[in-house]
Amino acid sequence: MLRSHTCGELRAEHIGQTVTLCGWVQRTRDAGGIFWIVLRDRYGLTQLALEEGVESAEVREQARQLGREFVICVTGKVAERYSKNDKMPTGDIEIRVEKLEVLNPAKLPPFLIEDETDGGDDLRMKYRYLDLRRNPVRQNLMLRHRVAQATRRYLDGQAFIEVETPVLIKSTPEGARDFVVPSRMNPGEFYALPQSPQTFKQLLMVSGFDRYFQIVKCFRDEDLRADRQPEFTQIDCEMSFVEQEDILSTFEGLVQYLFREVKGLEIGTLPRMTYADAMRYYGNDKPDTRFEMKFVELNDVVKGHNFPVFDNAGLVVGINAFNSANYTRKQLDELTEFVKRPQVGATGLVYARIEADGSVKSSVDKFYSQEALQQWKAAFNAQPGDLLLVLAGEPNKTRKALSELRLEMGQRMGLRDKDTFSALWVVDFPLLEYIEEEGRYFAMHHPFTSPKPEDVALLDNPDTIGEVRANAYDMVINGVEVGGGSIRIHDRAVQARMFSLLGFSDEEAKAQFGFLLDAFEYGAPPHGGIAFGFDRLCSLFGGADSIRDFIAFPKNNSGRDVMIDSPSQISDAQLKELSIKTDVVAK
């Protein structure tokens, strides 16, 4: 080893020892008679000192030629620091430099490599290898490492076996768009990168591998946002001879273990909420339950008062923003503009204040008497000082809009603290959802999800297909879906029936999933599983909004790696070798 110690290791007990350190020059300071260098490596910072008349003039002159990010090796004695720094773990000591070697000089970096940097997102992504030297970024990846190691320890202790599955697979029509890879040896044919190892983990259950897991790369060609990347990581798991309760118990245990090991927190038993209740009370199948502010439906209370907006609406629904009656007209106008944004989709906002004397003052007073407004107050169980916010319209769109407003109010009221964690299971999802534009049913989760046993008979009646519940479950933490799964179909006839409901002909089902249907004829056990968004878990533990902060080399919002300039064109020779001719059509 070139070094005897790291830059985060030395303490007062090492005073008097001769040591050798290697690292990057964080900064230098010249006070004339004494010259200081702060040296950095992955483990921390150590101050180096070169004093006139003590250290050699040659070494001191050599030190003055150093620039930021020079890679150096120094040897010297550990000494007590005159002016101690209690903000540095090594702040009681410094190194009196006897020998200095420049291992590699460095250009001046394009941004400050400090905790608080002057580099913007685009610049830091272009020079990601420099950004990774910064403490906050490195700590994010260290947290990711701890989550991965804790996951493996827990699952290994539960008798799971880690098995790798293929990265070059067959394209399937369900879910997001696939990334495809041309095959040189099979001209005109393509592999797909897996959106998940779903069919392979089911085949592993058919193979008798009982308990499988994998921390695995997955790929989806979809529009990006803060919690999406074209390539992402899942904790993928499957179990045989289980029912839903076994899955929930096992993986509730995993998440409790991760919180304990990584965050030092006990989160307790996770409550359960049906999909129907999540939509009714929160307008969202991944509700943020760090705060209440549940929806209150008002159709029976507000209709019949000659207010067309409410009388003509399919649903009138609101929330009680407690202790917010002091909102100004400007703030209420801001909320109105918020709900009218295209991505929220409401046409307007009605509000009512509960005054100190218990009376109600509303934006639609001319349509409602005080007696009628008191019924609003009672419906919300509102108290003096509360603010009622009400939307109206088509039921599904209105619930979605109110969900966004609820989250916005939770943010404004300081109720979405990143250091507070509220986890739950959402269960009993619909098995299928009908998409009008497509004229057919789609799987709410995926085609391999089994229906609730008690709902199977409903599949035979076209009028009740939409009522069938899935044997599926999602884990939600702080309004983020961190994991989802289901008990799978393990009977070929039921799986064929599901493909038929999803619009597959027998030939299409055979072409796409024949290998799985065939496997089910050789003794498939009852099985089920779950996949956690590993990057999402890490971002929650790290208190960040974006999963990008926890990926070493992420893509930007256009799916580009600006550091290596990818994706990029390939040569005509490569295209010819792959039997591909390109004709790019402008969108």
C-alpha positions as CSV (number, residue, x, y, z in Angstrom):
1,M,0.0,0.0,0.0
2,L,1.2,3.5,-0.8
3,R,-0.3,4.8,2.4
4,S,-0.2,3.7,6.0
5,H,-3.4,5.4,7.1
6,T,-6.5,7.0,5.5
7,C,-7.4,10.7,5.8
8,G,-10.2,10.0,8.2
9,E,-8.4,7.7,10.5
10,L,-5.8,9.6,12.6
11,R,-6.6,10.9,16.2
12,A,-4.8,12.2,19.2
13,E,-3.5,8.8,20.1
14,H,-1.5,8.7,16.9
15,I,0.6,11.9,17.9
16,G,4.3,11.2,17.4
17,Q,3.8,8.5,14.8
18,T,5.3,8.8,11.3
19,V,2.6,8.1,8.8
20,T,2.0,8.2,5.0
21,L,-1.2,9.6,3.5
22,C,-2.5,9.7,-0.1
23,G,-5.3,11.7,-1.5
24,W,-6.6,14.8,-3.3
25,V,-5.8,18.4,-2.4
26,Q,-9.1,19.8,-1.1
27,R,-7.7,23.3,-0.5
28,T,-4.5,25.2,0.5
29,R,-3.9,28.2,2.7
30,D,-0.7,30.3,2.8
31,A,-0.2,32.4,5.9
32,G,3.4,33.3,5.0
33,G,5.3,31.6,7.7
34,I,3.1,28.5,7.6
35,F,1.4,26.7,4.7
36,W,-1.6,24.4,5.2
37,I,-3.0,21.7,2.9
38,V,-6.3,19.9,3.5
39,L,-6.0,16.4,2.1
40,R,-9.1,14.4,1.2
41,D,-9.8,10.8,0.4
42,R,-13.0,8.7,0.7
43,Y,-12.6,8.4,4.4
44,G,-12.3,12.0,5.4
45,L,-10.0,15.1,5.6
46,T,-6.6,15.6,7.3
47,Q,-4.8,18.9,7.7
48,L,-1.1,19.0,6.6
49,A,1.2,21.7,7.9
50,L,4.5,23.1,6.6
51,E,6.1,25.8,8.8
52,E,9.0,28.0,7.9
53,G,12.1,27.0,9.7
54,V,10.7,23.6,10.7
55,E,9.8,21.8,7.4
56,S,12.4,21.9,4.6
57,A,12.3,24.9,2.2
58,E,12.3,22.5,-0.7
59,V,9.2,20.7,0.5
60,R,7.5,24.0,1.4
61,E,8.2,25.3,-2.1
62,Q,6.9,22.1,-3.7
63,A,3.7,22.4,-1.6
64,R,3.1,26.0,-2.9
65,Q,2.9,24.6,-6.5
66,L,0.0,22.4,-5.6
67,G,-3.5,23.1,-7.1
68,R,-6.9,21.8,-6.1
69,E,-7.4,18.1,-6.8
70,F,-3.7,17.3,-7.3
71,V,-3.2,13.7,-6.2
72,I,-0.3,13.6,-3.7
73,C,1.4,11.3,-1.3
74,V,2.9,12.8,1.9
75,T,4.9,11.4,4.8
76,G,5.3,13.1,8.1
77,K,4.7,13.1,11.9
78,V,1.3,13.3,13.5
79,A,1.3,16.4,15.7
80,E,-1.1,18.1,18.0
81,R,-3.0,20.8,16.2
82,Y,-2.6,24.3,17.6
83,S,-6.1,25.5,16.7
84,K,-8.3,22.5,16.9
85,N,-11.4,22.0,14.7
86,D,-14.2,20.2,16.4
87,K,-16.1,20.0,13.1
88,M,-13.5,17.5,11.7
89,P,-13.1,14.0,13.2
90,T,-9.3,14.5,12.6
91,G,-9.5,18.1,14.0
92,D,-7.2,17.5,17.0
93,I,-4.2,16.6,14.8
94,E,-2.2,17.7,11.8
95,I,0.7,16.1,9.8
96,R,4.0,17.9,9.8
97,V,5.1,17.1,6.3
98,E,8.6,15.7,5.8
99,K,8.2,14.3,2.2
100,L,5.8,15.2,-0.5
101,E,5.3,13.5,-3.9
102,V,2.9,14.6,-6.6
103,L,1.3,11.4,-8.0
104,N,-0.7,13.3,-10.6
105,P,-1.3,17.0,-11.2
106,A,-4.9,18.1,-12.0
107,K,-6.6,20.7,-14.1
108,L,-8.6,23.2,-12.2
109,P,-12.0,21.5,-11.8
110,P,-15.0,23.2,-13.5
111,F,-16.8,23.5,-10.1
112,L,-15.9,23.5,-6.5
113,I,-15.6,20.0,-5.0
114,E,-17.2,21.0,-1.7
115,D,-20.3,20.0,0.2
116,E,-21.9,23.3,-1.0
117,T,-20.8,23.5,-4.7
118,D,-21.2,26.2,-7.3
119,G,-21.8,23.6,-10.0
120,G,-25.3,23.3,-11.6
121,D,-26.9,19.9,-12.3
122,D,-26.0,19.8,-16.0
123,L,-22.3,20.6,-15.3
124,R,-22.0,18.2,-12.4
125,M,-23.6,15.4,-14.6
126,K,-21.1,16.1,-17.4
127,Y,-18.3,15.7,-14.9
128,R,-20.0,13.1,-12.7
129,Y,-16.6,11.5,-11.8
130,L,-15.7,14.8,-10.1
131,D,-19.2,15.2,-8.5
132,L,-18.7,11.7,-7.0
133,R,-15.8,13.1,-5.0
134,R,-18.1,15.4,-3.0
135,N,-19.1,14.3,0.4
136,P,-22.9,14.4,0.0
137,V,-22.8,12.3,-3.2
138,R,-20.4,9.8,-1.7
139,Q,-22.6,9.4,1.4
140,N,-25.6,8.7,-0.8
141,L,-23.7,5.8,-2.5
142,M,-22.5,4.6,0.9
143,L,-26.1,4.5,2.1
144,R,-27.1,2.6,-1.0
145,H,-24.3,0.1,-0.2
146,R,-25.6,-0.3,3.4
147,V,-29.2,-0.9,2.2
148,A,-27.9,-3.6,-0.3
149,Q,-25.9,-5.4,2.3
150,A,-28.7,-5.3,4.9
151,T,-31.1,-6.6,2.3
152,R,-28.8,-9.5,1.5
153,R,-28.3,-10.3,5.2
154,Y,-32.0,-10.4,6.0
155,L,-33.0,-12.5,3.0
156,D,-30.1,-14.9,3.5
157,G,-31.4,-15.3,7.0
158,Q,-34.8,-16.2,5.7
159,A,-33.3,-19.0,3.4
160,F,-33.6,-17.0,0.1
161,I,-31.2,-17.9,-2.7
162,E,-29.7,-15.1,-4.9
163,V,-30.1,-16.1,-8.5
164,E,-29.1,-14.0,-11.6
165,T,-31.5,-14.0,-14.5
166,P,-30.8,-13.0,-18.2
167,V,-30.4,-9.4,-19.4
168,L,-31.1,-10.3,-23.0
169,I,-34.7,-11.6,-23.2
170,K,-37.8,-11.6,-25.4
171,S,-39.9,-8.5,-26.0
172,T,-43.4,-8.6,-24.4
173,P,-46.3,-6.3,-25.3
174,E,-47.5,-5.5,-21.8
175,G,-46.1,-2.7,-19.6
176,A,-43.8,0.1,-20.7
177,R,-41.9,0.2,-24.0
178,D,-38.9,-2.2,-24.2
179,F,-35.4,-1.3,-25.0
180,V,-34.4,-3.6,-27.8
181,V,-31.0,-5.0,-28.8
182,P,-30.3,-6.3,-32.4
183,S,-28.9,-9.8,-32.8
184,R,-25.9,-10.0,-35.2
185,M,-26.2,-13.8,-35.4
186,N,-29.9,-13.7,-36.0
187,P,-30.4,-10.9,-38.6
188,G,-33.7,-9.0,-38.3
189,E,-34.3,-10.3,-34.8
190,F,-34.0,-8.5,-31.5
191,Y,-33.5,-9.1,-27.8
192,A,-35.3,-6.9,-25.3
193,L,-33.8,-5.7,-22.0
194,P,-36.0,-6.9,-19.1
195,Q,-38.5,-4.5,-17.5
196,S,-38.4,-7.0,-14.6
197,P,-37.4,-10.7,-14.2
198,Q,-41.1,-11.6,-13.8
199,T,-41.3,-14.7,-16.0
200,F,-37.9,-16.0,-14.9
201,K,-38.6,-15.8,-11.2
202,Q,-41.9,-17.7,-11.9
203,L,-39.9,-20.3,-13.8
204,L,-37.5,-20.6,-10.8
205,M,-40.5,-21.4,-8.7
206,V,-41.5,-24.1,-11.2
207,S,-37.8,-25.3,-10.9
208,G,-38.2,-25.8,-7.1
209,F,-36.1,-22.9,-6.0
210,D,-38.7,-22.1,-3.2
211,R,-37.2,-18.7,-2.2
212,Y,-35.4,-16.5,-4.7
213,F,-34.2,-13.0,-4.6
214,Q,-32.0,-10.7,-6.8
215,I,-30.9,-7.1,-6.6
216,V,-31.3,-6.6,-10.3
217,K,-31.1,-4.0,-13.1
218,C,-34.4,-3.4,-15.0
219,F,-35.0,-1.3,-18.0
220,R,-38.0,0.7,-19.2
221,D,-38.3,3.1,-22.1
222,E,-40.7,5.6,-20.6
223,D,-40.9,9.3,-20.0
224,L,-38.6,10.3,-17.1
225,R,-39.2,12.2,-13.9
226,A,-37.5,12.5,-10.5
227,D,-38.3,8.9,-9.4
228,R,-37.7,7.3,-12.8
229,Q,-34.6,6.4,-14.8
230,P,-34.4,4.3,-18.0
231,E,-32.3,1.8,-16.0
232,F,-33.1,1.2,-12.4
233,T,-32.6,-1.4,-9.7
234,Q,-35.2,-3.7,-8.0
235,I,-35.0,-6.0,-5.0
236,D,-36.8,-8.8,-6.7
237,C,-38.2,-11.7,-4.7
238,E,-40.4,-14.8,-5.1
239,M,-41.6,-17.6,-2.8
240,S,-43.4,-20.9,-3.3
241,F,-46.2,-22.6,-1.3
242,V,-47.4,-19.3,0.2
243,E,-50.4,-17.2,0.5
244,Q,-50.7,-13.4,0.5
245,E,-50.3,-13.2,4.3
246,D,-46.9,-15.0,4.1
247,I,-45.6,-12.5,1.6
248,L,-46.8,-9.5,3.6
249,S,-45.3,-10.9,6.8
250,T,-41.9,-11.7,5.3
251,F,-41.3,-8.4,3.5
252,E,-42.8,-6.3,6.2
253,G,-40.0,-7.9,8.2
254,L,-37.5,-6.9,5.5
255,V,-38.5,-3.2,5.6
256,Q,-38.6,-3.1,9.4
257,Y,-35.0,-4.6,9.4
258,L,-33.8,-2.0,6.9
259,F,-35.2,0.9,9.0
260,R,-33.6,-0.6,12.1
261,E,-30.2,-1.3,10.5
262,V,-29.9,1.8,8.2
263,K,-31.9,4.5,10.0
264,G,-31.9,3.2,13.6
265,L,-35.7,3.5,13.6
266,E,-38.4,1.1,14.7
267,I,-41.4,1.5,12.4
268,G,-43.7,-1.1,14.0
269,T,-46.5,-3.1,12.3
270,L,-47.7,-1.8,9.0
271,P,-51.4,-1.0,8.8
272,R,-53.4,-2.2,5.8
273,M,-55.7,-0.2,3.5
274,T,-57.8,-1.4,0.7
275,Y,-57.4,0.2,-2.8
276,A,-61.1,1.3,-2.5
277,D,-60.4,3.2,0.7
278,A,-57.2,4.7,-0.6
279,M,-59.0,6.2,-3.5
280,R,-62.1,7.2,-1.5
281,Y,-60.1,9.0,1.3
282,Y,-57.0,10.1,-0.5
283,G,-57.7,9.9,-4.2
284,N,-54.5,8.1,-4.6
285,D,-53.4,4.4,-4.5
286,K,-50.2,5.4,-2.8
287,P,-51.4,7.8,0.0
288,D,-49.1,9.8,2.1
289,T,-50.3,9.0,5.6
290,R,-47.9,11.1,7.5
291,F,-50.9,13.4,7.9
292,E,-54.7,12.9,7.9
293,M,-56.6,15.5,5.9
294,K,-58.9,12.7,4.5
295,F,-61.4,13.5,1.7
296,V,-65.0,14.3,2.8
297,E,-67.7,13.6,0.1
298,L,-70.3,16.3,0.1
299,N,-72.9,15.4,-2.6
300,D,-75.6,14.9,-0.1
301,V,-74.8,18.2,1.7
302,V,-74.2,20.7,-1.1
303,K,-76.5,19.8,-3.9
304,G,-79.9,21.4,-4.5
305,H,-79.0,25.0,-3.6
306,N,-79.0,26.3,-7.2
307,F,-75.2,26.4,-7.5
308,P,-74.6,24.8,-10.9
309,V,-71.0,23.9,-10.3
310,F,-72.1,21.5,-7.5
311,D,-75.5,20.6,-8.8
312,N,-74.0,19.4,-12.2
313,A,-71.0,17.6,-10.7
314,G,-70.6,13.9,-10.5
315,L,-68.7,14.4,-7.2
316,V,-68.2,17.2,-4.8
317,V,-65.4,16.5,-2.3
318,G,-63.1,18.4,0.0
319,I,-60.5,18.5,2.6
320,N,-60.1,20.3,6.0
321,A,-56.8,22.2,6.1
322,F,-56.9,22.6,9.9
323,N,-55.7,25.9,11.4
324,S,-55.4,27.5,8.0
325,A,-58.4,29.9,8.0
326,N,-55.9,32.8,8.2
327,Y,-54.9,32.2,4.5
328,T,-55.0,35.5,2.6
329,R,-56.9,36.1,-0.6
330,K,-53.5,36.0,-2.4
331,Q,-52.7,32.6,-0.9
332,L,-56.2,31.3,-1.9
333,D,-55.8,32.6,-5.4
334,E,-52.5,30.7,-5.6
335,L,-54.3,27.5,-4.6
336,T,-56.9,28.2,-7.2
337,E,-54.2,28.6,-9.9
338,F,-52.5,25.4,-8.6
339,V,-55.6,23.2,-9.0
340,K,-56.3,24.7,-12.5
341,R,-52.8,23.7,-13.8
342,P,-53.1,21.2,-16.7
343,Q,-51.3,18.5,-14.7
344,V,-53.8,18.9,-11.8
345,G,-56.9,19.4,-14.0
346,A,-59.6,21.1,-11.8
347,T,-61.7,24.0,-13.2
348,G,-61.8,25.9,-9.9
349,L,-61.7,25.9,-6.1
350,V,-64.4,26.7,-3.5
351,Y,-63.3,27.5,0.0
352,A,-64.9,28.2,3.4
353,R,-63.4,29.6,6.6
354,I,-64.5,28.6,10.0
355,E,-64.5,31.9,11.9
356,A,-63.6,32.3,15.6
357,D,-67.2,32.5,16.6
358,G,-68.0,29.2,14.8
359,S,-69.7,30.8,11.8
360,V,-68.7,29.8,8.3
361,K,-67.6,32.3,5.6
362,S,-67.4,30.8,2.1
363,S,-66.6,31.9,-1.4
364,V,-70.1,30.8,-2.5
365,D,-72.1,32.6,0.3
366,K,-74.7,33.9,-2.1
367,F,-75.9,30.3,-2.8
368,Y,-75.7,28.9,0.7
369,S,-77.3,30.1,3.9
370,Q,-75.4,30.1,7.2
371,E,-77.6,27.1,8.2
372,A,-76.5,25.2,5.1
373,L,-72.8,26.2,5.6
374,Q,-73.0,24.8,9.2
375,Q,-73.8,21.4,7.5
376,W,-70.5,21.7,5.7
377,K,-68.8,22.4,9.0
378,A,-70.4,19.3,10.6
379,A,-69.5,17.1,7.6
380,F,-65.8,18.0,8.0
381,N,-65.9,18.0,11.8
382,A,-64.3,21.4,11.4
383,Q,-63.3,23.7,14.3
384,P,-62.8,27.5,14.4
385,G,-59.7,28.4,12.5
386,D,-60.0,25.6,9.9
387,L,-60.1,26.1,6.2
388,L,-62.3,23.9,3.9
389,L,-61.2,23.4,0.3
390,V,-63.7,21.9,-2.1
391,L,-63.5,20.6,-5.7
392,A,-66.3,19.4,-8.0
393,G,-66.5,17.5,-11.3
394,E,-66.1,14.1,-12.9
395,P,-65.4,11.7,-10.0
396,N,-62.0,10.2,-11.0
397,K,-60.5,13.5,-12.2
398,T,-61.8,15.3,-9.2
399,R,-60.3,12.8,-6.8
400,K,-57.0,13.0,-8.6
401,A,-57.0,16.9,-8.5
402,L,-57.9,16.9,-4.8
403,S,-55.1,14.4,-4.1
404,E,-52.6,16.9,-5.6
405,L,-54.2,19.7,-3.6
406,R,-54.0,17.6,-0.4
407,L,-50.3,17.0,-0.9
408,E,-49.6,20.6,-1.7
409,M,-51.4,21.7,1.5
410,G,-49.4,19.0,3.4
411,Q,-46.2,20.6,2.1
412,R,-47.3,24.1,2.9
413,M,-48.4,23.2,6.4
414,G,-45.1,21.4,7.1
415,L,-46.7,18.0,7.4
416,R,-44.4,16.1,5.0
417,D,-41.3,15.9,7.1
418,K,-38.6,13.8,5.4
419,D,-37.4,12.5,8.8
420,T,-40.9,11.2,9.6
421,F,-41.9,7.8,8.1
422,S,-45.3,6.4,7.6
423,A,-45.6,3.0,5.9
424,L,-48.6,0.9,5.0
425,W,-49.8,-1.9,2.7
426,V,-52.4,-1.1,0.1
427,V,-54.3,-4.3,-0.9
428,D,-57.3,-5.5,-2.9
429,F,-56.5,-3.7,-6.2
430,P,-58.8,-4.2,-9.2
431,L,-57.4,-7.1,-11.3
432,L,-58.2,-5.3,-14.6
433,E,-58.9,-1.8,-15.8
434,Y,-60.7,-0.9,-19.0
435,I,-59.1,1.7,-21.3
436,E,-61.7,3.3,-23.4
437,E,-59.2,4.5,-26.1
438,E,-57.9,0.9,-26.6
439,G,-61.4,-0.7,-26.2
440,R,-60.1,-3.5,-24.0
441,Y,-59.0,-4.5,-20.5
442,F,-55.4,-4.1,-19.3
443,A,-53.9,-5.8,-16.3
444,M,-53.7,-3.4,-13.3
445,H,-50.4,-5.0,-12.2
446,H,-49.3,-7.6,-14.9
447,P,-50.9,-10.6,-16.7
448,F,-49.6,-13.1,-14.2
449,T,-51.4,-11.7,-11.2
450,S,-54.1,-14.1,-9.8
451,P,-57.6,-12.9,-8.9
452,K,-58.9,-13.2,-5.4
453,P,-60.2,-16.8,-5.1
454,E,-63.6,-15.6,-4.1
455,D,-63.8,-13.4,-7.1
456,V,-62.9,-15.9,-9.8
457,A,-66.5,-16.6,-10.8
458,L,-67.0,-12.9,-11.6
459,L,-64.6,-13.3,-14.6
460,D,-67.3,-15.3,-16.4
461,N,-69.8,-12.4,-16.6
462,P,-68.9,-9.4,-18.8
463,D,-70.8,-7.1,-16.4
464,T,-68.7,-8.1,-13.4
465,I,-65.2,-8.4,-14.8
466,G,-64.3,-4.9,-13.6
467,E,-65.3,-5.9,-10.0
468,V,-62.7,-8.7,-9.8
469,R,-60.0,-7.9,-7.2
470,A,-56.4,-8.9,-7.6
471,N,-54.5,-11.0,-5.1
472,A,-52.0,-8.0,-5.2
473,Y,-50.4,-5.6,-2.7
474,D,-48.2,-2.5,-2.7
475,M,-46.1,-1.2,0.1
476,V,-46.3,2.6,0.4
477,I,-43.9,4.8,2.4
478,N,-44.6,8.6,2.7
479,G,-46.7,8.6,-0.4
480,V,-44.2,6.6,-2.5
481,E,-44.9,3.1,-3.8
482,V,-41.7,1.4,-2.8
483,G,-42.8,-2.2,-3.5
484,G,-45.5,-4.1,-5.2
485,G,-46.3,-7.7,-6.0
486,S,-49.0,-10.4,-6.1
487,I,-49.8,-14.0,-5.7
488,R,-49.3,-15.4,-9.2
489,I,-51.5,-17.6,-11.5
490,H,-50.0,-21.1,-11.4
491,D,-52.7,-22.9,-13.3
492,R,-52.4,-23.0,-17.1
493,A,-56.1,-22.8,-17.8
494,V,-56.5,-19.7,-15.5
495,Q,-53.5,-18.1,-17.2
496,A,-54.9,-18.7,-20.6
497,R,-58.2,-17.2,-19.5
498,M,-56.4,-14.1,-18.3
499,F,-54.6,-13.7,-21.7
500,S,-57.9,-14.0,-23.4
501,L,-59.4,-11.2,-21.3
502,L,-56.4,-9.0,-22.1
503,G,-57.1,-9.4,-25.8
504,F,-54.5,-12.0,-26.7
505,S,-55.4,-14.7,-29.2
506,D,-54.3,-18.2,-28.5
507,E,-51.6,-17.8,-31.1
508,E,-50.4,-14.5,-29.7
509,A,-50.3,-15.9,-26.1
510,K,-48.4,-19.0,-27.4
511,A,-45.9,-16.8,-29.3
512,Q,-45.3,-14.4,-26.4
513,F,-45.6,-16.6,-23.3
514,G,-45.7,-20.2,-24.6
515,F,-42.6,-21.1,-22.5
516,L,-44.4,-20.1,-19.3
517,L,-47.6,-21.8,-20.2
518,D,-45.7,-25.0,-21.1
519,A,-43.8,-24.8,-17.8
520,F,-47.1,-24.7,-15.9
521,E,-48.0,-28.1,-17.2
522,Y,-45.0,-29.6,-15.4
523,G,-46.1,-29.1,-11.8
524,A,-46.1,-25.4,-11.0
525,P,-46.4,-24.7,-7.2
526,P,-48.6,-21.9,-5.8
527,H,-46.3,-18.9,-5.7
528,G,-46.1,-15.2,-5.2
529,G,-43.6,-12.4,-4.8
530,I,-42.8,-8.7,-4.6
531,A,-40.3,-6.3,-6.1
532,F,-39.1,-3.2,-4.3
533,G,-37.8,-0.1,-6.0
534,F,-34.3,-0.2,-4.6
535,D,-33.4,3.3,-5.8
536,R,-36.6,4.7,-4.3
537,L,-36.0,3.0,-0.9
538,C,-32.5,4.6,-0.9
539,S,-33.8,8.1,-1.8
540,L,-36.4,7.8,1.0
541,F,-33.8,6.8,3.6
542,G,-31.6,9.6,2.3
543,G,-34.3,12.2,2.4
544,A,-34.1,13.1,-1.3
545,D,-36.8,13.7,-3.9
546,S,-34.8,12.2,-6.8
547,I,-33.5,8.6,-7.2
548,R,-30.8,10.1,-9.4
549,D,-28.9,11.2,-6.3
550,F,-28.4,7.6,-5.3
551,I,-27.2,6.2,-8.7
552,A,-23.5,6.4,-9.5
553,F,-23.9,7.3,-13.2
554,P,-27.5,8.4,-13.8
555,K,-29.2,9.7,-17.0
556,N,-30.7,13.2,-17.3
557,N,-34.4,13.9,-17.9
558,S,-33.9,13.2,-21.7
559,G,-32.4,9.8,-20.9
560,R,-28.9,10.9,-21.9
561,D,-25.6,10.2,-20.2
562,V,-24.0,13.6,-20.9
563,M,-20.7,12.4,-19.4
564,I,-20.1,9.8,-22.0
565,D,-22.5,11.3,-24.6
566,S,-24.8,8.4,-24.9
567,P,-27.0,7.3,-26.7
568,S,-25.0,8.0,-29.8
569,Q,-24.9,7.0,-33.4
570,I,-22.9,3.9,-34.5
571,S,-20.8,3.4,-37.6
572,D,-22.1,2.2,-40.9
573,A,-19.9,-0.8,-40.5
574,Q,-21.6,-1.8,-37.3
575,L,-25.1,-1.2,-38.8
576,K,-24.1,-3.5,-41.8
577,E,-22.8,-6.1,-39.4
578,L,-26.2,-6.1,-37.6
579,S,-28.1,-6.2,-40.9
580,I,-29.8,-2.8,-40.0
581,K,-30.6,0.1,-42.2
582,T,-31.7,3.3,-40.4
583,D,-34.2,5.8,-41.7
584,V,-35.0,8.2,-38.9
585,V,-38.4,9.9,-39.2
586,A,-38.9,13.2,-37.6
587,K,-41.6,13.3,-35.0
